[in-house]
Amino acid sequence: AASGQWLTAAASMICVDEGKLSLDTKAGKLIPILAKYMKAYINLRHCLTHTTGLEGEKTGMGKLLPKSKFESLEEEINHFATKREIVTNPQTEFYYSHVGMNIAGRMLEVANRKTFDRIVQEKLLRPLKMRSTTFFNYDNLFINPSVGAQSSANDYMNFLVMLLNNGMFEGKRIISEKAIAEMEQAQFADLPVKYTPPGTEGLHYGLGAWLMEEDAQKRGTILCSPSFTGTWPFIDRKNNYAAILLVQSPSGEKGKEIYAQFKAAVDEALGL
């Protein structure tokens, strides 16, 4: 689900912590075919913030749900390089799509010389004891960093607790505090929004997550990464708790309303 974008951004920031790439690393440096088709200038930050300027999917729920005809992430990015038009310069407008996150995933593959699912397993899922979580799709074997994650409530809570603890989990450092701060900072907050999913209108975006509320410095105080199916994981830094809402059937455009009711109930239960 799209909630996996928070995981993809976190895995990317671990690689930044390790010095394998930076948010300014140009995609064309790692993926030559992007350079060949005049798309070398896109960097990792553009990819993680939906500001690549490349043509996205046609809007609408059905268009954004995963349907893959590619056998690998490499093959999909080759398709982006040759077939997706340059709509505008990067960092000039926000357009939510699969393009950026999946280019980011391919950048991680090249930088680490491993497949994306293995990178996430080694750097994030295993250290967080997320044993039921995977980006590996057994139906068509396709890895999709944007919408391909499958997880459980218990697993994802471990990830949220790590974020809430500024990168620490069970006494071990998973992600640097600096990286966590970058993930939770509003990115390109002044850009025009060309497309954003239902329920996220008016919200700023960090790296892989939306800022439901933010402070005067535009750093998120409540952050979430909702899925189109209705899953709403979030952390509330003001009240220092994390929670995840899972629904049995897709909630569509009512997702934000259900989330608001759920959060209000949690806040009341906690006496807030």
C-alpha positions as CSV (number, residue, x, y, z in Angstrom):
1,A,0.0,0.0,0.0
2,A,1.0,3.6,-0.3
3,S,1.9,3.7,3.4
4,G,5.1,1.9,2.2
5,Q,6.3,5.2,0.9
6,W,7.3,6.2,4.5
7,L,9.4,3.0,4.6
8,T,10.9,3.8,1.2
9,A,11.9,7.3,2.4
10,A,13.3,5.8,5.6
11,A,15.4,3.3,3.7
12,S,16.7,6.1,1.5
13,M,17.7,8.2,4.5
14,I,19.6,5.2,6.0
15,C,21.6,5.1,2.8
16,V,22.1,8.9,3.1
17,D,23.3,8.3,6.7
18,E,25.8,5.7,5.4
19,G,27.1,8.1,2.8
20,K,26.1,6.0,-0.2
21,L,24.2,8.9,-1.7
22,S,22.7,12.2,-0.7
23,L,19.4,14.0,-1.2
24,D,21.2,16.0,-3.9
25,T,22.5,12.9,-5.8
26,K,21.4,13.1,-9.4
27,A,19.5,10.1,-10.6
28,G,21.3,10.2,-13.9
29,K,24.6,9.6,-12.1
30,L,23.4,6.2,-11.0
31,I,20.9,5.4,-13.9
32,P,22.6,6.3,-17.2
33,I,19.4,5.8,-19.3
34,L,17.9,8.8,-17.6
35,A,20.8,10.9,-18.7
36,K,20.5,9.6,-22.2
37,Y,16.9,10.9,-22.4
38,M,17.7,14.3,-20.8
39,K,16.4,13.4,-17.3
40,A,19.7,13.2,-15.5
41,Y,19.0,16.3,-13.4
42,I,16.4,14.8,-11.2
43,N,17.8,14.2,-7.7
44,L,16.8,12.0,-4.8
45,R,15.0,14.7,-2.9
46,H,12.8,15.4,-6.0
47,C,12.0,11.7,-6.1
48,L,11.0,11.5,-2.5
49,T,8.8,14.6,-2.6
50,H,6.8,14.0,-5.9
51,T,8.5,17.0,-7.6
52,T,10.4,15.3,-10.4
53,G,8.5,17.1,-13.1
54,L,8.0,13.9,-15.0
55,E,4.6,12.8,-16.3
56,G,2.7,10.9,-13.6
57,E,-0.2,8.4,-13.8
58,K,-3.6,9.6,-14.8
59,T,-5.4,10.7,-11.7
60,G,-8.1,8.6,-10.0
61,M,-8.1,5.7,-7.6
62,G,-8.0,2.9,-10.2
63,K,-5.0,4.5,-12.0
64,L,-2.9,4.8,-8.8
65,L,-3.4,1.2,-7.5
66,P,-0.6,-1.2,-8.5
67,K,-0.9,-2.8,-11.9
68,S,2.5,-3.8,-13.2
69,K,3.6,-5.0,-16.6
70,F,7.3,-4.8,-15.6
71,E,9.5,-7.7,-14.4
72,S,11.9,-5.5,-12.4
73,L,12.3,-2.0,-11.0
74,E,15.1,-1.5,-13.6
75,E,12.7,-2.3,-16.4
76,E,10.1,0.2,-15.0
77,I,12.7,3.0,-14.7
78,N,13.8,2.3,-18.3
79,H,10.2,2.8,-19.3
80,F,10.0,6.1,-17.3
81,A,13.2,7.3,-19.1
82,T,12.0,6.5,-22.6
83,K,8.2,7.1,-22.3
84,R,7.4,9.6,-19.5
85,E,7.4,13.1,-20.8
86,I,9.1,16.0,-19.0
87,V,6.1,18.1,-18.0
88,T,8.0,20.8,-16.1
89,N,11.3,21.4,-14.4
90,P,11.9,19.5,-11.1
91,Q,11.0,21.4,-7.9
92,T,8.4,23.6,-9.7
93,E,5.2,21.7,-8.9
94,F,3.9,18.9,-6.7
95,Y,2.3,16.0,-8.5
96,Y,1.6,12.8,-6.6
97,S,2.5,9.7,-8.5
98,H,4.5,6.5,-8.5
99,V,7.3,7.9,-10.6
100,G,9.6,9.5,-8.0
101,M,9.5,6.9,-5.3
102,N,10.2,4.1,-7.8
103,I,13.1,6.1,-9.3
104,A,14.4,6.5,-5.7
105,G,14.1,2.7,-5.2
106,R,16.2,2.1,-8.3
107,M,18.8,4.6,-7.1
108,L,19.1,2.6,-3.9
109,E,19.5,-0.6,-5.9
110,V,22.4,0.8,-8.0
111,A,24.1,2.4,-5.0
112,N,23.9,-0.8,-2.9
113,R,24.2,-3.3,-5.7
114,K,21.2,-5.2,-4.3
115,T,17.5,-5.5,-5.1
116,F,15.3,-2.9,-3.4
117,D,13.4,-5.5,-1.3
118,R,16.7,-6.9,0.1
119,I,18.0,-3.4,0.9
120,V,14.8,-2.6,2.9
121,Q,15.0,-6.0,4.6
122,E,18.6,-5.6,5.7
123,K,18.5,-1.9,6.7
124,L,15.0,-1.4,8.1
125,L,12.7,-4.4,8.4
126,R,15.1,-6.8,10.2
127,P,16.4,-4.3,12.7
128,L,12.8,-3.3,13.5
129,K,11.7,-6.9,13.8
130,M,9.1,-6.3,11.0
131,R,8.9,-10.0,10.1
132,S,5.6,-9.8,8.3
133,T,6.5,-6.9,6.1
134,T,7.7,-7.1,2.5
135,F,7.8,-5.3,-0.8
136,F,8.0,-8.6,-2.6
137,N,4.8,-9.3,-4.6
138,Y,4.3,-13.0,-4.9
139,D,1.6,-12.5,-7.6
140,N,4.0,-11.1,-10.2
141,L,7.3,-10.9,-8.5
142,F,7.4,-7.1,-9.1
143,I,9.0,-4.8,-6.5
144,N,7.2,-1.4,-6.2
145,P,8.6,1.1,-3.7
146,S,5.6,3.4,-4.1
147,V,2.6,1.1,-3.5
148,G,4.0,-2.4,-3.1
149,A,4.5,-2.7,0.6
150,Q,2.5,-5.3,2.6
151,S,2.6,-5.2,6.4
152,S,0.8,-5.9,9.6
153,A,-0.4,-3.5,12.3
154,N,2.2,-4.8,14.8
155,D,5.0,-4.6,12.3
156,Y,4.2,-1.1,11.2
157,M,3.8,0.1,14.8
158,N,7.5,-0.8,15.4
159,F,8.4,1.5,12.5
160,L,6.2,4.3,14.0
161,V,7.7,3.9,17.5
162,M,11.2,4.2,16.0
163,L,10.2,7.4,14.3
164,L,8.6,8.7,17.5
165,N,11.9,7.9,19.3
166,N,13.9,9.9,16.8
167,G,15.4,7.0,15.0
168,M,16.0,4.6,18.0
169,F,14.4,1.2,18.5
170,E,15.1,-1.1,21.5
171,G,18.3,0.8,22.3
172,K,19.7,0.7,18.8
173,R,20.1,3.6,16.4
174,I,18.2,2.8,13.1
175,I,18.2,6.3,11.5
176,S,20.0,9.5,12.5
177,E,18.1,12.3,14.3
178,K,19.2,14.6,11.5
179,A,17.6,12.3,8.9
180,I,14.3,12.0,11.0
181,A,14.2,15.8,11.2
182,E,14.6,16.1,7.4
183,M,11.8,13.5,6.8
184,E,9.4,15.5,9.0
185,Q,10.2,18.9,7.5
186,A,7.8,20.4,5.0
187,Q,9.5,20.1,1.6
188,F,8.9,22.7,-1.1
189,A,5.9,24.0,0.8
190,D,5.3,26.9,-1.5
191,L,5.0,24.9,-4.8
192,P,1.7,24.8,-6.7
193,V,-0.1,21.4,-6.3
194,K,-1.1,19.9,-9.6
195,Y,-2.5,16.6,-8.1
196,T,-2.8,15.3,-4.6
197,P,-4.8,12.2,-3.4
198,P,-8.2,12.6,-1.8
199,G,-7.9,13.5,1.8
200,T,-4.5,15.2,1.6
201,E,-5.7,18.5,0.1
202,G,-4.0,21.4,1.7
203,L,-1.3,19.3,3.5
204,H,2.4,19.8,3.1
205,Y,4.6,16.8,2.4
206,G,7.8,15.8,4.1
207,L,9.8,12.8,2.8
208,G,7.4,9.9,2.4
209,A,4.8,11.3,4.8
210,W,2.2,14.1,5.0
211,L,2.2,16.8,7.7
212,M,-1.4,16.7,9.2
213,E,-0.3,19.5,11.5
214,E,3.0,21.5,11.7
215,D,4.7,24.1,13.9
216,A,5.9,27.6,13.0
217,Q,9.1,26.1,11.4
218,K,7.0,23.9,9.1
219,R,8.1,20.7,10.9
220,G,5.4,18.1,11.3
221,T,3.8,17.7,14.7
222,I,1.4,15.1,13.4
223,L,2.5,13.0,10.5
224,C,0.9,10.3,8.5
225,S,1.3,8.2,5.4
226,P,-2.2,7.0,4.3
227,S,-3.0,4.3,1.8
228,F,-5.7,4.5,-0.8
229,T,-7.2,1.4,0.8
230,G,-7.8,3.2,4.0
231,T,-4.8,2.4,6.2
232,W,-3.7,5.5,8.2
233,P,-0.5,5.1,10.2
234,F,0.4,8.3,12.1
235,I,2.6,9.7,14.8
236,D,1.5,12.5,17.1
237,R,4.6,14.3,18.4
238,K,2.5,16.8,20.4
239,N,1.1,14.1,22.6
240,N,3.9,11.6,22.1
241,Y,2.1,8.5,20.7
242,A,1.8,6.5,17.5
243,A,-1.2,4.6,16.1
244,I,-2.3,2.9,13.0
245,L,-5.8,2.5,11.6
246,L,-6.5,-0.6,9.4
247,V,-9.8,-1.0,7.6
248,Q,-11.3,-4.2,6.2
249,S,-12.4,-2.7,2.9
250,P,-11.2,0.3,0.9
251,S,-12.4,3.6,2.4
252,G,-11.7,5.7,-0.7
253,E,-12.4,9.4,-0.2
254,K,-13.9,8.8,3.3
255,G,-10.5,7.8,4.6
256,K,-9.7,11.2,6.1
257,E,-13.0,11.3,7.8
258,I,-12.6,7.9,9.3
259,Y,-9.0,8.8,10.4
260,A,-10.3,12.0,12.1
261,Q,-12.9,10.0,14.1
262,F,-10.3,7.3,15.0
263,K,-7.8,9.9,16.2
264,A,-10.4,11.7,18.2
265,A,-11.3,8.4,19.9
266,V,-7.6,7.6,20.6
267,D,-7.1,11.1,22.1
268,E,-10.1,10.8,24.3
269,A,-9.0,7.3,25.5
270,L,-5.6,8.8,26.4
271,G,-7.3,11.6,28.3
272,L,-6.0,14.3,25.9
